[in-house]
Amino acid sequence: MIKHEIISCERCSAPIECKANSYTKCQCSEVQLTLNEMEYIGEQYDGCLCSFCLFQLRQEYQDSMSS
């Protein structure tokens, strides 16, 4: 039985199990972001993102910094 809310990733619409009340167990906590990376993502999205999208956006930010 699912104990947490199922929501859609704001970027790709994939279903994700939101564990905001247990952040360390949430799939988004798998992605380690710097403050600058968090600000970059936060400027584009307000809601939850799946770990795949967070990885992609982190890479997008890193690529833009090396250009």
PDB file of N, CA, C, O and CB in Angstrom:
ATOM      1  N   MET A   1       0.837  -1.183   0.000  1.00  0.00           N
ATOM      2  CA  MET A   1       0.000   0.000   0.000  1.00  0.00           C
ATOM      3  C   MET A   1       0.884   1.250   0.000  1.00  0.00           C
ATOM      4  O   MET A   1       1.847   1.335   0.763  1.00  0.00           O
ATOM      5  CB  MET A   1      -0.953  -0.004   1.219  1.00  0.00           C
ATOM      6  N   ILE A   2       0.560   2.200  -0.841  1.00  0.00           N
ATOM      7  CA  ILE A   2       1.309   3.447  -0.941  1.00  0.00           C
ATOM      8  C   ILE A   2       0.975   4.341   0.250  1.00  0.00           C
ATOM      9  O   ILE A   2      -0.192   4.576   0.563  1.00  0.00           O
ATOM     10  CB  ILE A   2       0.996   4.172  -2.275  1.00  0.00           C
ATOM     11  N   LYS A   3       2.018   4.831   0.903  1.00  0.00           N
ATOM     12  CA  LYS A   3       1.825   5.669   2.083  1.00  0.00           C
ATOM     13  C   LYS A   3       1.966   7.150   1.758  1.00  0.00           C
ATOM     14  O   LYS A   3       1.672   7.998   2.601  1.00  0.00           O
ATOM     15  CB  LYS A   3       2.816   5.282   3.165  1.00  0.00           C
ATOM     16  N   HIS A   4       2.410   7.469   0.557  1.00  0.00           N
ATOM     17  CA  HIS A   4       2.664   8.841   0.171  1.00  0.00           C
ATOM     18  C   HIS A   4       1.871   9.193  -1.078  1.00  0.00           C
ATOM     19  O   HIS A   4       1.383   8.319  -1.794  1.00  0.00           O
ATOM     20  CB  HIS A   4       4.157   9.066  -0.060  1.00  0.00           C
ATOM     21  N   GLU A   5       1.756  10.469  -1.316  1.00  0.00           N
ATOM     22  CA  GLU A   5       0.986  10.967  -2.458  1.00  0.00           C
ATOM     23  C   GLU A   5       1.740  10.725  -3.770  1.00  0.00           C
ATOM     24  O   GLU A   5       2.955  10.912  -3.841  1.00  0.00           O
ATOM     25  CB  GLU A   5       0.683  12.471  -2.286  1.00  0.00           C
ATOM     26  N   ILE A   6       1.013  10.312  -4.795  1.00  0.00           N
ATOM     27  CA  ILE A   6       1.576  10.176  -6.137  1.00  0.00           C
ATOM     28  C   ILE A   6       1.290  11.484  -6.870  1.00  0.00           C
ATOM     29  O   ILE A   6       0.142  11.906  -7.005  1.00  0.00           O
ATOM     30  CB  ILE A   6       0.969   8.929  -6.910  1.00  0.00           C
ATOM     31  N   ILE A   7       2.367  12.112  -7.337  1.00  0.00           N
ATOM     32  CA  ILE A   7       2.245  13.367  -8.076  1.00  0.00           C
ATOM     33  C   ILE A   7       2.961  13.214  -9.410  1.00  0.00           C
ATOM     34  O   ILE A   7       3.633  12.211  -9.649  1.00  0.00           O
ATOM     35  CB  ILE A   7       2.830  14.566  -7.262  1.00  0.00           C
ATOM     36  N   SER A   8       2.818  14.206 -10.273  1.00  0.00           N
ATOM     37  CA  SER A   8       3.510  14.201 -11.564  1.00  0.00           C
ATOM     38  C   SER A   8       4.708  15.119 -11.514  1.00  0.00           C
ATOM     39  O   SER A   8       4.650  16.209 -10.944  1.00  0.00           O
ATOM     40  CB  SER A   8       2.564  14.623 -12.698  1.00  0.00           C
ATOM     41  N   CYS A   9       5.785  14.675 -12.110  1.00  0.00           N
ATOM     42  CA  CYS A   9       6.964  15.526 -12.252  1.00  0.00           C
ATOM     43  C   CYS A   9       6.545  16.745 -13.062  1.00  0.00           C
ATOM     44  O   CYS A   9       5.899  16.616 -14.102  1.00  0.00           O
ATOM     45  CB  CYS A   9       8.162  14.758 -12.940  1.00  0.00           C
ATOM     46  N   GLU A  10       6.910  17.912 -12.588  1.00  0.00           N
ATOM     47  CA  GLU A  10       6.507  19.143 -13.277  1.00  0.00           C
ATOM     48  C   GLU A  10       7.125  19.252 -14.665  1.00  0.00           C
ATOM     49  O   GLU A  10       6.560  19.911 -15.537  1.00  0.00           O
ATOM     50  CB  GLU A  10       6.896  20.357 -12.450  1.00  0.00           C
ATOM     51  N   ARG A  11       8.255  18.627 -14.883  1.00  0.00           N
ATOM     52  CA  ARG A  11       8.965  18.751 -16.159  1.00  0.00           C
ATOM     53  C   ARG A  11       8.536  17.693 -17.175  1.00  0.00           C
ATOM     54  O   ARG A  11       8.248  18.026 -18.324  1.00  0.00           O
ATOM     55  CB  ARG A  11      10.460  18.652 -15.929  1.00  0.00           C
ATOM     56  N   CYS A  12       8.489  16.420 -16.764  1.00  0.00           N
ATOM     57  CA  CYS A  12       8.221  15.349 -17.734  1.00  0.00           C
ATOM     58  C   CYS A  12       6.888  14.635 -17.505  1.00  0.00           C
ATOM     59  O   CYS A  12       6.499  13.782 -18.302  1.00  0.00           O
ATOM     60  CB  CYS A  12       9.336  14.338 -17.688  1.00  0.00           C
ATOM     61  N   SER A  13       6.199  14.972 -16.439  1.00  0.00           N
ATOM     62  CA  SER A  13       4.901  14.388 -16.082  1.00  0.00           C
ATOM     63  C   SER A  13       4.960  12.937 -15.629  1.00  0.00           C
ATOM     64  O   SER A  13       3.920  12.293 -15.493  1.00  0.00           O
ATOM     65  CB  SER A  13       3.983  14.486 -17.242  1.00  0.00           C
ATOM     66  N   ALA A  14       6.161  12.411 -15.394  1.00  0.00           N
ATOM     67  CA  ALA A  14       6.273  11.046 -14.880  1.00  0.00           C
ATOM     68  C   ALA A  14       5.686  10.996 -13.474  1.00  0.00           C
ATOM     69  O   ALA A  14       5.861  11.937 -12.700  1.00  0.00           O
ATOM     70  CB  ALA A  14       7.756  10.564 -14.878  1.00  0.00           C
ATOM     71  N   PRO A  15       4.993   9.916 -13.136  1.00  0.00           N
ATOM     72  CA  PRO A  15       4.459   9.802 -11.773  1.00  0.00           C
ATOM     73  C   PRO A  15       5.595   9.563 -10.777  1.00  0.00           C
ATOM     74  O   PRO A  15       6.474   8.732 -11.009  1.00  0.00           O
ATOM     75  CB  PRO A  15       3.418   8.654 -11.689  1.00  0.00           C
ATOM     76  N   ILE A  16       5.564  10.292  -9.681  1.00  0.00           N
ATOM     77  CA  ILE A  16       6.559  10.110  -8.625  1.00  0.00           C
ATOM     78  C   ILE A  16       5.840  10.052  -7.281  1.00  0.00           C
ATOM     79  O   ILE A  16       4.819  10.706  -7.069  1.00  0.00           O
ATOM     80  CB  ILE A  16       7.620  11.259  -8.641  1.00  0.00           C
ATOM     81  N   GLU A  17       6.399   9.258  -6.393  1.00  0.00           N
ATOM     82  CA  GLU A  17       5.830   9.142  -5.055  1.00  0.00           C
ATOM     83  C   GLU A  17       6.461  10.222  -4.185  1.00  0.00           C
ATOM     84  O   GLU A  17       7.652  10.158  -3.877  1.00  0.00           O
ATOM     85  CB  GLU A  17       6.066   7.711  -4.450  1.00  0.00           C
ATOM     86  N   CYS A  18       5.677  11.201  -3.793  1.00  0.00           N
ATOM     87  CA  CYS A  18       6.165  12.325  -2.995  1.00  0.00           C
ATOM     88  C   CYS A  18       6.317  11.886  -1.548  1.00  0.00           C
ATOM     89  O   CYS A  18       5.373  11.400  -0.927  1.00  0.00           O
ATOM     90  CB  CYS A  18       5.208  13.541  -3.099  1.00  0.00           C
ATOM     91  N   LYS A  19       7.513  12.066  -1.029  1.00  0.00           N
ATOM     92  CA  LYS A  19       7.791  11.734   0.371  1.00  0.00           C
ATOM     93  C   LYS A  19       8.341  12.967   1.080  1.00  0.00           C
ATOM     94  O   LYS A  19       9.335  12.883   1.801  1.00  0.00           O
ATOM     95  CB  LYS A  19       8.794  10.545   0.477  1.00  0.00           C
ATOM     96  N   ALA A  20       7.698  14.099   0.876  1.00  0.00           N
ATOM     97  CA  ALA A  20       8.164  15.355   1.453  1.00  0.00           C
ATOM     98  C   ALA A  20       8.286  15.279   2.967  1.00  0.00           C
ATOM     99  O   ALA A  20       9.140  15.942   3.555  1.00  0.00           O
ATOM    100  CB  ALA A  20       7.230  16.480   1.072  1.00  0.00           C
ATOM    101  N   ASN A  21       7.447  14.484   3.595  1.00  0.00           N
ATOM    102  CA  ASN A  21       7.525  14.349   5.051  1.00  0.00           C
ATOM    103  C   ASN A  21       8.621  13.368   5.477  1.00  0.00           C
ATOM    104  O   ASN A  21       8.904  13.235   6.668  1.00  0.00           O
ATOM    105  CB  ASN A  21       6.178  13.892   5.606  1.00  0.00           C
ATOM    106  N   SER A  22       9.234  12.686   4.518  1.00  0.00           N
ATOM    107  CA  SER A  22      10.374  11.785   4.761  1.00  0.00           C
ATOM    108  C   SER A  22      11.423  12.062   3.700  1.00  0.00           C
ATOM    109  O   SER A  22      11.792  11.173   2.933  1.00  0.00           O
ATOM    110  CB  SER A  22       9.937  10.269   4.738  1.00  0.00           C
ATOM    111  N   TYR A  23      11.900  13.294   3.656  1.00  0.00           N
ATOM    112  CA  TYR A  23      12.763  13.750   2.563  1.00  0.00           C
ATOM    113  C   TYR A  23      13.940  12.815   2.297  1.00  0.00           C
ATOM    114  O   TYR A  23      14.275  12.570   1.138  1.00  0.00           O
ATOM    115  CB  TYR A  23      13.284  15.130   2.870  1.00  0.00           C
ATOM    116  N   THR A  24      14.564  12.295   3.329  1.00  0.00           N
ATOM    117  CA  THR A  24      15.736  11.444   3.112  1.00  0.00           C
ATOM    118  C   THR A  24      15.394  10.142   2.399  1.00  0.00           C
ATOM    119  O   THR A  24      16.288   9.469   1.886  1.00  0.00           O
ATOM    120  CB  THR A  24      16.398  11.135   4.432  1.00  0.00           C
ATOM    121  N   LYS A  25      14.120   9.776   2.359  1.00  0.00           N
ATOM    122  CA  LYS A  25      13.680   8.570   1.660  1.00  0.00           C
ATOM    123  C   LYS A  25      13.088   8.876   0.296  1.00  0.00           C
ATOM    124  O   LYS A  25      12.725   7.962  -0.443  1.00  0.00           O
ATOM    125  CB  LYS A  25      12.666   7.829   2.495  1.00  0.00           C
ATOM    126  N   CYS A  26      12.988  10.156  -0.044  1.00  0.00           N
ATOM    127  CA  CYS A  26      12.397  10.564  -1.313  1.00  0.00           C
ATOM    128  C   CYS A  26      13.404  10.387  -2.443  1.00  0.00           C
ATOM    129  O   CYS A  26      14.601  10.589  -2.242  1.00  0.00           O
ATOM    130  CB  CYS A  26      11.916  12.027  -1.245  1.00  0.00           C
ATOM    131  N   GLN A  27      12.936  10.015  -3.617  1.00  0.00           N
ATOM    132  CA  GLN A  27      13.826   9.784  -4.750  1.00  0.00           C
ATOM    133  C   GLN A  27      14.597  11.032  -5.161  1.00  0.00           C
ATOM    134  O   GLN A  27      15.689  10.923  -5.718  1.00  0.00           O
ATOM    135  CB  GLN A  27      13.036   9.275  -5.923  1.00  0.00           C
ATOM    136  N   CYS A  28      14.051  12.211  -4.897  1.00  0.00           N
ATOM    137  CA  CYS A  28      14.757  13.436  -5.294  1.00  0.00           C
ATOM    138  C   CYS A  28      15.993  13.687  -4.430  1.00  0.00           C
ATOM    139  O   CYS A  28      16.885  14.432  -4.837  1.00  0.00           O
ATOM    140  CB  CYS A  28      13.816  14.636  -5.207  1.00  0.00           C
ATOM    141  N   SER A  29      16.058  13.082  -3.251  1.00  0.00           N
ATOM    142  CA  SER A  29      17.230  13.270  -2.394  1.00  0.00           C
ATOM    143  C   SER A  29      18.452  12.523  -2.933  1.00  0.00           C
ATOM    144  O   SER A  29      19.561  12.703  -2.430  1.00  0.00           O
ATOM    145  CB  SER A  29      16.921  12.803  -0.971  1.00  0.00           C
ATOM    146  N   GLU A  30      18.254  11.691  -3.947  1.00  0.00           N
ATOM    147  CA  GLU A  30      19.361  10.973  -4.577  1.00  0.00           C
ATOM    148  C   GLU A  30      20.268  11.907  -5.364  1.00  0.00           C
ATOM    149  O   GLU A  30      21.420  11.569  -5.638  1.00  0.00           O
ATOM    150  CB  GLU A  30      18.828   9.886  -5.490  1.00  0.00           C
ATOM    151  N   VAL A  31      19.760  13.074  -5.727  1.00  0.00           N
ATOM    152  CA  VAL A  31      20.496  14.005  -6.573  1.00  0.00           C
ATOM    153  C   VAL A  31      21.092  15.101  -5.690  1.00  0.00           C
ATOM    154  O   VAL A  31      20.370  15.905  -5.101  1.00  0.00           O
ATOM    155  CB  VAL A  31      19.574  14.613  -7.677  1.00  0.00           C
ATOM    156  N   GLN A  32      22.420  15.116  -5.611  1.00  0.00           N
ATOM    157  CA  GLN A  32      23.100  16.125  -4.821  1.00  0.00           C
ATOM    158  C   GLN A  32      23.295  17.368  -5.686  1.00  0.00           C
ATOM    159  O   GLN A  32      23.944  17.311  -6.730  1.00  0.00           O
ATOM    160  CB  GLN A  32      24.460  15.595  -4.283  1.00  0.00           C
ATOM    161  N   LEU A  33      22.731  18.488  -5.242  1.00  0.00           N
ATOM    162  CA  LEU A  33      22.795  19.735  -5.994  1.00  0.00           C
ATOM    163  C   LEU A  33      23.525  20.803  -5.202  1.00  0.00           C
ATOM    164  O   LEU A  33      23.395  20.881  -3.980  1.00  0.00           O
ATOM    165  CB  LEU A  33      21.395  20.216  -6.358  1.00  0.00           C
ATOM    166  N   THR A  34      24.294  21.629  -5.905  1.00  0.00           N
ATOM    167  CA  THR A  34      24.913  22.784  -5.275  1.00  0.00           C
ATOM    168  C   THR A  34      23.851  23.873  -5.139  1.00  0.00           C
ATOM    169  O   THR A  34      22.773  23.777  -5.726  1.00  0.00           O
ATOM    170  CB  THR A  34      26.148  23.291  -6.098  1.00  0.00           C
ATOM    171  N   LEU A  35      24.158  24.885  -4.376  1.00  0.00           N
ATOM    172  CA  LEU A  35      23.235  26.008  -4.221  1.00  0.00           C
ATOM    173  C   LEU A  35      22.945  26.652  -5.574  1.00  0.00           C
ATOM    174  O   LEU A  35      21.797  26.982  -5.869  1.00  0.00           O
ATOM    175  CB  LEU A  35      23.811  27.053  -3.244  1.00  0.00           C
ATOM    176  N   ASN A  36      23.972  26.830  -6.394  1.00  0.00           N
ATOM    177  CA  ASN A  36      23.780  27.432  -7.719  1.00  0.00           C
ATOM    178  C   ASN A  36      22.893  26.567  -8.606  1.00  0.00           C
ATOM    179  O   ASN A  36      22.058  27.083  -9.350  1.00  0.00           O
ATOM    180  CB  ASN A  36      25.129  27.656  -8.401  1.00  0.00           C
ATOM    181  N   GLU A  37      23.074  25.254  -8.526  1.00  0.00           N
ATOM    182  CA  GLU A  37      22.235  24.348  -9.311  1.00  0.00           C
ATOM    183  C   GLU A  37      20.789  24.405  -8.839  1.00  0.00           C
ATOM    184  O   GLU A  37      19.872  24.394  -9.659  1.00  0.00           O
ATOM    185  CB  GLU A  37      22.763  22.910  -9.220  1.00  0.00           C
ATOM    186  N   MET A  38      20.574  24.467  -7.527  1.00  0.00           N
ATOM    187  CA  MET A  38      19.216  24.587  -6.989  1.00  0.00           C
ATOM    188  C   MET A  38      18.557  25.887  -7.440  1.00  0.00           C
ATOM    189  O   MET A  38      17.376  25.897  -7.787  1.00  0.00           O
ATOM    190  CB  MET A  38      19.241  24.516  -5.456  1.00  0.00           C
ATOM    191  N   GLU A  39      19.312  26.978  -7.436  1.00  0.00           N
ATOM    192  CA  GLU A  39      18.760  28.255  -7.890  1.00  0.00           C
ATOM    193  C   GLU A  39      18.402  28.203  -9.366  1.00  0.00           C
ATOM    194  O   GLU A  39      17.352  28.704  -9.770  1.00  0.00           O
ATOM    195  CB  GLU A  39      19.752  29.390  -7.632  1.00  0.00           C
ATOM    196  N   TYR A  40      19.269  27.600 -10.176  1.00  0.00           N
ATOM    197  CA  TYR A  40      19.025  27.452 -11.609  1.00  0.00           C
ATOM    198  C   TYR A  40      17.724  26.688 -11.858  1.00  0.00           C
ATOM    199  O   TYR A  40      16.896  27.104 -12.668  1.00  0.00           O
ATOM    200  CB  TYR A  40      20.207  26.730 -12.286  1.00  0.00           C
ATOM    201  N   ILE A  41      17.554  25.578 -11.163  1.00  0.00           N
ATOM    202  CA  ILE A  41      16.345  24.761 -11.321  1.00  0.00           C
ATOM    203  C   ILE A  41      15.129  25.496 -10.767  1.00  0.00           C
ATOM    204  O   ILE A  41      14.058  25.476 -11.373  1.00  0.00           O
ATOM    205  CB  ILE A  41      16.513  23.398 -10.613  1.00  0.00           C
ATOM    206  N   GLY A  42      15.295  26.141  -9.619  1.00  0.00           N
ATOM    207  CA  GLY A  42      14.193  26.863  -8.984  1.00  0.00           C
ATOM    208  C   GLY A  42      13.678  28.031  -9.806  1.00  0.00           C
ATOM    209  O   GLY A  42      12.515  28.414  -9.678  1.00  0.00           O
ATOM    210  N   GLU A  43      14.530  28.599 -10.646  1.00  0.00           N
ATOM    211  CA  GLU A  43      14.101  29.688 -11.531  1.00  0.00           C
ATOM    212  C   GLU A  43      13.179  29.181 -12.632  1.00  0.00           C
ATOM    213  O   GLU A  43      12.417  29.954 -13.213  1.00  0.00           O
ATOM    214  CB  GLU A  43      15.315  30.381 -12.149  1.00  0.00           C
ATOM    215  N   GLN A  44      13.248  27.885 -12.919  1.00  0.00           N
ATOM    216  CA  GLN A  44      12.469  27.312 -14.016  1.00  0.00           C
ATOM    217  C   GLN A  44      11.237  26.532 -13.547  1.00  0.00           C
ATOM    218  O   GLN A  44      10.239  26.451 -14.264  1.00  0.00           O
ATOM    219  CB  GLN A  44      13.348  26.408 -14.836  1.00  0.00           C
ATOM    220  N   TYR A  45      11.312  25.960 -12.343  1.00  0.00           N
ATOM    221  CA  TYR A  45      10.248  25.074 -11.861  1.00  0.00           C
ATOM    222  C   TYR A  45       9.906  25.394 -10.415  1.00  0.00           C
ATOM    223  O   TYR A  45      10.779  25.736  -9.617  1.00  0.00           O
ATOM    224  CB  TYR A  45      10.665  23.599 -11.994  1.00  0.00           C
ATOM    225  N   ASP A  46       8.624  25.277 -10.090  1.00  0.00           N
ATOM    226  CA  ASP A  46       8.162  25.520  -8.723  1.00  0.00           C
ATOM    227  C   ASP A  46       7.866  24.230  -7.978  1.00  0.00           C
ATOM    228  O   ASP A  46       7.992  24.171  -6.755  1.00  0.00           O
ATOM    229  CB  ASP A  46       6.927  26.390  -8.738  1.00  0.00           C
ATOM    230  N   GLY A  47       7.475  23.199  -8.711  1.00  0.00           N
ATOM    231  CA  GLY A  47       7.025  21.965  -8.076  1.00  0.00           C
ATOM    232  C   GLY A  47       8.092  20.893  -8.024  1.00  0.00           C
ATOM    233  O   GLY A  47       9.266  21.146  -8.293  1.00  0.00           O
ATOM    234  N   CYS A  48       7.669  19.706  -7.678  1.00  0.00           N
ATOM    235  CA  CYS A  48       8.565  18.560  -7.556  1.00  0.00           C
ATOM    236  C   CYS A  48       9.001  18.050  -8.929  1.00  0.00           C
ATOM    237  O   CYS A  48       8.256  18.107  -9.908  1.00  0.00           O
ATOM    238  CB  CYS A  48       7.886  17.437  -6.768  1.00  0.00           C
ATOM    239  N   LEU A  49      10.228  17.552  -8.959  1.00  0.00           N
ATOM    240  CA  LEU A  49      10.787  16.970 -10.170  1.00  0.00           C
ATOM    241  C   LEU A  49      11.303  15.575  -9.845  1.00  0.00           C
ATOM    242  O   LEU A  49      11.768  15.315  -8.736  1.00  0.00           O
ATOM    243  CB  LEU A  49      11.920  17.862 -10.754  1.00  0.00           C
ATOM    244  N   CYS A  50      11.215  14.688 -10.820  1.00  0.00           N
ATOM    245  CA  CYS A  50      11.746  13.345 -10.629  1.00  0.00           C
ATOM    246  C   CYS A  50      13.273  13.399 -10.637  1.00  0.00           C
ATOM    247  O   CYS A  50      13.865  14.370 -11.108  1.00  0.00           O
ATOM    248  CB  CYS A  50      11.222  12.379 -11.728  1.00  0.00           C
ATOM    249  N   SER A  51      13.895  12.361 -10.117  1.00  0.00           N
ATOM    250  CA  SER A  51      15.355  12.350 -10.036  1.00  0.00           C
ATOM    251  C   SER A  51      15.987  12.379 -11.429  1.00  0.00           C
ATOM    252  O   SER A  51      17.048  12.978 -11.606  1.00  0.00           O
ATOM    253  CB  SER A  51      15.834  11.113  -9.266  1.00  0.00           C
ATOM    254  N   PHE A  52      15.364  11.751 -12.408  1.00  0.00           N
ATOM    255  CA  PHE A  52      15.903  11.773 -13.773  1.00  0.00           C
ATOM    256  C   PHE A  52      15.976  13.203 -14.298  1.00  0.00           C
ATOM    257  O   PHE A  52      16.988  13.603 -14.874  1.00  0.00           O
ATOM    258  CB  PHE A  52      15.039  10.906 -14.711  1.00  0.00           C
ATOM    259  N   CYS A  53      14.914  13.969 -14.104  1.00  0.00           N
ATOM    260  CA  CYS A  53      14.907  15.364 -14.560  1.00  0.00           C
ATOM    261  C   CYS A  53      15.903  16.204 -13.768  1.00  0.00           C
ATOM    262  O   CYS A  53      16.561  17.080 -14.330  1.00  0.00           O
ATOM    263  CB  CYS A  53      13.497  15.963 -14.434  1.00  0.00           C
ATOM    264  N   LEU A  54      16.017  15.943 -12.467  1.00  0.00           N
ATOM    265  CA  LEU A  54      17.001  16.677 -11.668  1.00  0.00           C
ATOM    266  C   LEU A  54      18.414  16.409 -12.165  1.00  0.00           C
ATOM    267  O   LEU A  54      19.224  17.332 -12.248  1.00  0.00           O
ATOM    268  CB  LEU A  54      16.883  16.296 -10.187  1.00  0.00           C
ATOM    269  N   PHE A  55      18.722  15.154 -12.497  1.00  0.00           N
ATOM    270  CA  PHE A  55      20.036  14.835 -13.055  1.00  0.00           C
ATOM    271  C   PHE A  55      20.249  15.577 -14.378  1.00  0.00           C
ATOM    272  O   PHE A  55      21.321  16.135 -14.610  1.00  0.00           O
ATOM    273  CB  PHE A  55      20.181  13.310 -13.265  1.00  0.00           C
ATOM    274  N   GLN A  56      19.235  15.584 -15.240  1.00  0.00           N
ATOM    275  CA  GLN A  56      19.354  16.259 -16.528  1.00  0.00           C
ATOM    276  C   GLN A  56      19.559  17.763 -16.357  1.00  0.00           C
ATOM    277  O   GLN A  56      20.397  18.361 -17.032  1.00  0.00           O
ATOM    278  CB  GLN A  56      18.116  15.996 -17.376  1.00  0.00           C
ATOM    279  N   LEU A  57      18.795  18.366 -15.458  1.00  0.00           N
ATOM    280  CA  LEU A  57      18.910  19.806 -15.243  1.00  0.00           C
ATOM    281  C   LEU A  57      20.240  20.177 -14.593  1.00  0.00           C
ATOM    282  O   LEU A  57      20.804  21.229 -14.892  1.00  0.00           O
ATOM    283  CB  LEU A  57      17.758  20.300 -14.381  1.00  0.00           C
ATOM    284  N   ARG A  58      20.737  19.326 -13.714  1.00  0.00           N
ATOM    285  CA  ARG A  58      22.059  19.559 -13.130  1.00  0.00           C
ATOM    286  C   ARG A  58      23.117  19.543 -14.228  1.00  0.00           C
ATOM    287  O   ARG A  58      24.003  20.396 -14.255  1.00  0.00           O
ATOM    288  CB  ARG A  58      22.381  18.495 -12.049  1.00  0.00           C
ATOM    289  N   GLN A  59      23.022  18.566 -15.136  1.00  0.00           N
ATOM    290  CA  GLN A  59      23.975  18.485 -16.245  1.00  0.00           C
ATOM    291  C   GLN A  59      23.840  19.680 -17.178  1.00  0.00           C
ATOM    292  O   GLN A  59      24.842  20.217 -17.649  1.00  0.00           O
ATOM    293  CB  GLN A  59      23.772  17.187 -17.028  1.00  0.00           C
ATOM    294  N   GLU A  60      22.608  20.098 -17.447  1.00  0.00           N
ATOM    295  CA  GLU A  60      22.346  21.268 -18.293  1.00  0.00           C
ATOM    296  C   GLU A  60      23.020  22.511 -17.696  1.00  0.00           C
ATOM    297  O   GLU A  60      23.647  23.292 -18.411  1.00  0.00           O
ATOM    298  CB  GLU A  60      20.814  21.502 -18.448  1.00  0.00           C
ATOM    299  N   TYR A  61      22.879  22.679 -16.382  1.00  0.00           N
ATOM    300  CA  TYR A  61      23.507  23.813 -15.709  1.00  0.00           C
ATOM    301  C   TYR A  61      25.030  23.718 -15.812  1.00  0.00           C
ATOM    302  O   TYR A  61      25.690  24.707 -16.132  1.00  0.00           O
ATOM    303  CB  TYR A  61      23.072  23.872 -14.231  1.00  0.00           C
ATOM    304  N   GLN A  62      25.588  22.544 -15.545  1.00  0.00           N
ATOM    305  CA  GLN A  62      27.042  22.368 -15.608  1.00  0.00           C
ATOM    306  C   GLN A  62      27.564  22.608 -17.013  1.00  0.00           C
ATOM    307  O   GLN A  62      28.632  23.195 -17.183  1.00  0.00           O
ATOM    308  CB  GLN A  62      27.433  20.967 -15.141  1.00  0.00           C
ATOM    309  N   ASP A  63      26.822  22.161 -18.025  1.00  0.00           N
ATOM    310  CA  ASP A  63      27.218  22.400 -19.413  1.00  0.00           C
ATOM    311  C   ASP A  63      27.204  23.886 -19.745  1.00  0.00           C
ATOM    312  O   ASP A  63      28.088  24.375 -20.448  1.00  0.00           O
ATOM    313  CB  ASP A  63      26.294  21.646 -20.366  1.00  0.00           C
ATOM    314  N   SER A  64      26.196  24.610 -19.238  1.00  0.00           N
ATOM    315  CA  SER A  64      26.117  26.047 -19.520  1.00  0.00           C
ATOM    316  C   SER A  64      27.236  26.820 -18.844  1.00  0.00           C
ATOM    317  O   SER A  64      27.625  27.883 -19.329  1.00  0.00           O
ATOM    318  CB  SER A  64      24.775  26.597 -19.073  1.00  0.00           C
ATOM    319  N   MET A  65      27.763  26.313 -17.739  1.00  0.00           N
ATOM    320  CA  MET A  65      28.852  26.976 -17.029  1.00  0.00           C
ATOM    321  C   MET A  65      30.194  26.729 -17.696  1.00  0.00           C
ATOM    322  O   MET A  65      31.116  27.528 -17.531  1.00  0.00           O
ATOM    323  CB  MET A  65      28.901  26.508 -15.590  1.00  0.00           C
ATOM    324  N   SER A  66      30.324  25.650 -18.439  1.00  0.00           N
ATOM    325  CA  SER A  66      31.591  25.323 -19.082  1.00  0.00           C
ATOM    326  C   SER A  66      31.681  25.869 -20.508  1.00  0.00           C
ATOM    327  O   SER A  66      32.716  25.737 -21.161  1.00  0.00           O
ATOM    328  CB  SER A  66      31.786  23.825 -19.097  1.00  0.00           C
ATOM    329  N   SER A  67      30.613  26.473 -20.981  1.00  0.00           N
ATOM    330  CA  SER A  67      30.612  27.015 -22.358  1.00  0.00           C
ATOM    331  C   SER A  67      31.288  28.350 -22.430  1.00  0.00           C
ATOM    332  O   SER A  67      31.373  28.941 -23.507  1.00  0.00           O
ATOM    333  CB  SER A  67      29.197  27.144 -22.886  1.00  0.00           C
TER     334      SER A  67
END
